Structure formats: structure tokens, C-alpha cells
Amino acid sequence: MNRIAANTLKTLRLLPRAALILMVLAAPVLAVPMMRADTGSTIEAPALRKSGVGFVLLVSLQRG
């Protein structure tokens, strides 16, 4: 009976430490879905207008 009680006490002492380690490891994994769920605060850049300068540069820089 004494051995069972000692093992039980050892397990009960390790339980809070194990729970703390699991919480620290699980916090980032559980935080990712919460961050992705809030899509209302996403700020997008305005679309750039295409001016066709790239084609002009391509033609003018070709060696003839």
C-alpha cells in the first residue's frame, strides 16, 4: 500500500507540470484558427493600374 501511495503522490506532483507544458505547446496551435476566423479586419492594397511601360522598355532595349 505504501508503494501505491508513493506512486500516486509522484504522479500528482507531475500532473500540474505536465498540464502547464501541454498548455504552452497547445497555445499557438489553438490560436491559429482564432486569427484566421477574423477576416473582417484585412486591409488590402488597391490594385495597380497597368500602364504598358514594360512592353515599351522591352522593345526599346532590344538590340537590333
C-alpha positions, 0 to 999 in steps of 0.5 A: 500500500505504501508503494501505491501511495508513493506512486500516486503522490509522484504522479500528482506532483507531475500532473500540474507540470505536465498540464502547464507544458501541454498548455504552452505547446497547445497555445499557438496551435489553438490560436491559429484558427482564432486569427484566421476566423477574423477576416473582417479586419484585412486591409488590402492594397488597391490594385495597380493600374497597368500602364504598358511601360514594360512592353515599351522598355522591352522593345526599346532595349532590344538590340537590333 
